[in-house]
Amino acid sequence: MTFTSPATASAGTDTDTGADAGPAPTVLDADFYGFQDLLTADEQERILAVREFMEREVRPIADDYWERSDCPVHLFKPFAELGSVGAAWPETAQFESSAVFRGWVGMELARVDSSFCTFIGVSSGLAMSAIGLGGSPEQRAQWLPPMARGDLIGAFGLTEPLSGSDTAKGLRTTATRHGDTWVLDGAKRWIGNATFADVVVIWAKDTADQQMKGFLVRQGTPGFTATKIERKQSLRIVQNADIVLDGVEVAEADRLQRIDSFKDVAKVLRVTRDGVAWQSLGTMIGAYEAAVTYTKQREQFGHAIASYQLIQDKLATCLANITASLAVCVRVSQLQDSGTQTDAQAALAKAFVTTRMRETVALCRESLGGNGIQLDHGVARYFADAEAVYTFEGTRDMNNLIVGREITGHAAFV
């Protein structure tokens, strides 16, 4: 038996393999309450362009690149030409857009391939947000336009080998100023895009005041090395790296001028937590679509397994998780647009949606039985990738503690 891809199945056509691309649906069956209607007509048109790009360019190659642990870097610029990279910044915005639209773009990417979403998001989300929120007007003008065009790719170096959840106080990478030059020493780990990025935002502790600062380190700077982390079993397309900083010299002009403490860095993380919630939503939608397609085609005991109560219960639970998560994502992005979003609201979105994602991809994998662990049937990649998405941008536990602090007034991090 062969299985049609989710996109093709939605369009009502036939194909021979789940890896083939099909025409992009104008609406998603998983958008059960029609949240797409909240987007403007222009935003919906642009979302459809992103959806078509992902079906045409990424879906046919995603499994192969994932299996080879390789990254389709050549697609970064063509994707950027759609105009959604840099949509949040006046220097690069090609049209007026909402935070809901920008989150929805991430969802569309992850719906086809969560690794591709991370690859794009590290540059357009983390790195550009660090420059957009932390850079001077001159730095924004220098870096944001070429990054939005896809001429430059960025990376974001915060996590360290011995520091993850405790980066606010536990950062070990140091920055020491000598006149108009800073010297960076230390190490970073799990830094996506770092092996090929043109610029890496490095976060380091100022040895003078013990406060966190941000630095723009160009690829090829003496003392900077990035080594790909091998043997990953999640988000395999993403080229995560170990970074070593050995006496790396950075000019004062390349220090992010509006970053003076971790509180400033937290503003960047608040925005990107929204993005991870949307990515988690796309990951579960991708798994759900594949599971629906499979169960309608797979026969046992003379009937499609979609006709059995146990399968329908799993699929209904998946759809409920998706619908609740979509509501959370839309609202937290609306709060971002209004300028009222808090750290706790962003943290709750990330914690809730990633938890629902983990349950959803597991139910989808169960619905496929043994075929659920094999790439050709459309769920295994989402199932594996969900584990990384569940963890980064703050674990569920740490994000829940941010919410707990908001509820009680007591910080319980240590």
N, C-alpha and C positions, 0 to 999 in steps of 0.2 A: 504493500500500500504506500502511496505517496501522499504528501501533505502540502496544501497550499500555504503560502505565507499569509500572515494576518492582514497585511495591507491589500493583497490581492483578493483575499476572501471578502473583505469589506466591499470591494468594488464589484464582486460577483463574477470574476473571471477565473481562469484556470491556469495552472503552471505545474511544473514537474517537481520542484524542490522548494523547501522553505527558505533557501538562501536567495532565491530570485527576487528581484524588485517587481512591484506592481504599481499601478496608479495610486496616488495618494487619496485617501477618502477626504471629502470636504468637511465632514464631521466625524468625531470619534464615538463609536458605540459606548466606550467606557465613560464618556462625558454624559452620564445618565440624566443629570439635571440641567444640561444645556448651559454650562458656565461659559462656553465659548461666546455666547451671545453678549456677554458683558464687555467684550472687546469692541473697539470701534470698527467701522467697516474697513478702514485703512489697515488697522492692526490685524484683522482677520485675513485680509488679502496677503499680508506679509507672512503671517503664520502659515498659510497654505503654501507659500513659496518655500519656506523652511521645510515643511512637511514633504513637499515634492523633492527637494534636494536630498533629504535624508533617505527617502525611498529609492531614489535614482542612483545616488552616489555612494551611500554608506551601507545600506542594508545588504547589497550583493557581496560586499567584501568584508563585512564585520566579523563573521565567524573565522574566516581565514586569517585576518590580521590578529584577531584575539588568540587563535591557536598558536600562531608564530610569535606572539608577544612583540609585534611590530606596530608602528604608529603611522597612519596615513597622513603624514605632515603635509603632503602635497595638496590636501583638501582644505587646509586652513584658509588660504587666500580666496579660493572660490567661494567658501562659505562666507567669509567676510564681505564679499561683494554683494551679498544679499542685503546688507545694511543694518543688521541687528547687532553687530559688534560695536560697542561704544555708544549704544543708543541712550545711555543714561547721562552723557556728558555734553554740555553745550558745544564744546570744541569739535565733537565728532557726530552728534546726533543728526541723522539725515531726515528725520521726521519726528513729530511729537508723539511720544509713547508713554505708556504707564508702566509702573513696576509690575503690574499683573501681566502685561504683554511680555516684558523682559523675562519674567519667571516662566511664562508659558513657552517661550523659545527653548529654555533649558529643558522643560518637560518634553518637548518634541524631540530634542536631541537624544535624551535618555530613553525615550520610548523605542527608538531604533537601536541605540547603542550607548549604554551608560559610560563606557570608556571614552567614546568620542565626546560626550558631554563634558567629562572631566578635562579632557585635553583642551577643548575650547574654553571651558570655564576658568581654568587656571590662568590663562592669559587675559581673557576678556572680563572675567569676574574678579579674581583675587589680585592679579598684578595691576590691571587698569584701575580697580577701585582703590588700591593703595596709593597710586599716583593721583587719581582724581580727588580723593579725600585728603591725602597727606602732602601732595606736591604743591609747590609754588605755582603761580600763573605761568611763569617761564617754563617750569618743568612740565606742566600739563600741556603747554603748546608744543614742546619739543617731542614728547613721547606719545601722547594719546592719539593724534591723527595717524601716524604710521602704524600704530598697533591696531587701530580700528580698520585700516585698509588691509590688514594682513601682511604688511611689509615687515613687521617685527613681531616676534612671539615673546611673551613674558612668562616668568615663573615667580613663585612666592616662597621664600625660604624662612619659615618660622619654626617648625618642628625640629627637634634635635634628637640625637641618639639616646640621650638620658633625660629629655624634657619633652613632654607632650601636654598633658592636662595642666601642668603647673608652670606653663611658660610665662605667666604674669610675673612670677617671682623667681622661677628656676632657670631662666635663660642663662646659658654658659658662654655663648659666643660674645666676645667683647669688641668694643670700638674705642680706640684711643686716639685723641686728636693731637696732631702736631702741626700747628699753624693752620694752613688751609687744606691739610690732608688728614684723612682718618685712616687708621690701620686696623683691619679686621682680622681676628683670630678665633677659630672655633670650628664647629662642624654642624651640619644639618642632615636630616634624614627624611625620606619619603617625599622628596621635593619633585612634584610632577613637572615635566617638560625641561628639567634642568640640564639634561645632556645636550639639548639643541637650542634652548632659548637664547634669544639675542640679549636679553637683560633679565637679571634675577633680582627681585627685591629681597634683600637680606636684612633681617631684624637682629639687632645686637644691643647689648647693654653698654651704655656709656660708662667708662671706668671713672669718669670725673664725678658724675652725679647719680650713677646707678640707675638711670632711667633708660627706657627702651627708645632706640632710634631706628630709622629705616634708611637703607642705602641702596642705590641703583648700581649694581655690579654688572658690567658688560662681560659677555662671553669672551674668553681668551685673556682676561686680566691675569697678570702673573700672580701665582699663589692660589688661584681658584681652580679647583678640579671637581668634576662631577662624574660619578661612576654609577652606571645603571644597576639597580637592584634586580637581581635575577631570581628565578624560581617562584615568582608570585603566582597565586592561584585566583586572583580577583583583579578586575580592571587591568587585564594583561596588556591592552593596547597602550595604556598610559606608561610613559617612560619615567618611572620614579627613580630618584637618584640619591646616593650619599654624596654630600658636598663637604669638601675640606677647604677651609680658609686659613691659609698660612701666610701671614703678613701681607694680606691683600690691601693695597693702597687705593683709596677712593677719595676723590676731590670733594671738598665741602659743597661744591655746586651740585654734586650728585647725592647729597643727603636730602631726604624728604623734609622740606622746610617746615611743614606743619605737623610733624610728629615729634612730640616731646615726652611722651610717657605711654604706658600700656593703655591708658584710657583712650588715647587717640587711636591706637591699634584696634581697640575693641569696636570702634565705629565701623572699621572695615569688616571685622568678623561678623558684626550684626547683619550687614547687608548680605554677606556671602552665606550665612546660615539660611536665609530665605532661599538662596539658590540651591542649596543642598536639599531643602524640603521639596522644591519643585523637581529636582533631579530624582529624588526618591519616588515621587509620584509617577514620573515617566517610566522608571524602572519597573514599577508594579503594573503599570498599564501595558507595557511591552510583554511582560510575562502573562498577564491576563489574556491579552489578545491571542497569543500563541496557544494558550490552554483552551480557549473557546474553540479555536479553529481545529485543534487536534481532537478534542472530545466529540465534535460533530462528525468527524471522519472515522475515528477509531471504533471498530465494532468488536464486541464481545457478547457471547451468548445470543448471537443473531441480531443484535441491535447496536446502534451507535451508543457509546457510553454516556453521551450527553443526555440520553433519555432516562438515566438512572438517578434516583433520589440523592445518593451520596455525592455524585459529581455535581448535581445542581446546587446542593447545599454549599459545597466548596466555592463554586463560581459566584453564588449570591453573596457569600461572605467577602470574597475578593472585591466584588463591585461595591459593596457597602464600605469597605476600607478605602477604596479609591475615591468614592464620592465624599466621604467625610474628610479625607486628606485634601481633596481639591478645594473644599470649602475653607479649610484652614489656610491653605496656600493663598487663595484669592484674598481672604481677609487680611492676612499679615502683610501682603503686598500693598493692599489699599492703605493700611496704616503707615507703610513706608512712604507712600505718595503724599499722605497728609502731614508727614513730619512728626507724627505722634508715636511711632513704633518704639517700644522699649526693648532693652536687652532680653528681658524675661519673655516677652511676646515672641521674639525671634527664636529664643532657645526652646520654648514650648513647641513651636512649629517644627523645628528640626527633630526634637525628641519624639514627638507624636507620630509624624509622618514616616520617619525611618523605622519606628517600631511596627507600624501598620504594614510598611513595605516588607519587612522581614517575614511577617506572618503570611502576607499575600503571595510572595514568590515561593514560599514553602508549600502552600496549598496548591499552587499551579504545578509545581514539580510533582507533588503527590498525584495529581490528576492524570499525569502522563505515565505513571508507573515507572518501570525501568527505563523507558525512553526519555524520562525527564532528566537524566544525567548525560545525555548525548547531544552534542551540538546541533545535529541535523533537525531536531524537532522543536527548536525555537525557545526553550525555556532555560536550559542549563546555563547559558551565559548570564542571563539576568539573575538566576539563583546565586551564582558565584559572585557576581559583581555587587550584589546587595550587601555582602558582608563588609566590603570596604566602605561603601557609602554610609552604612550604619555607624561606622566608627569615626570617619574624619569630620572636621569642623566641630569637634567636641563630641565626646561619646554621649550616649543617651543619659548615662548616670550624671555626668558633669552638667549637661544642659538641664536636667531635672533639678539639680542643686541650685542652679541659677534661678529657676522658677521657685524653688523652695525658699530661697532667700527673699524673693519678692513677697511671698505669702506670709512669712513669719517675721521678717526683719532680722533674722539670724543667718550668718554665713556658716555653712557646715562643710566647707571644702576640705578641712583638715581636722 
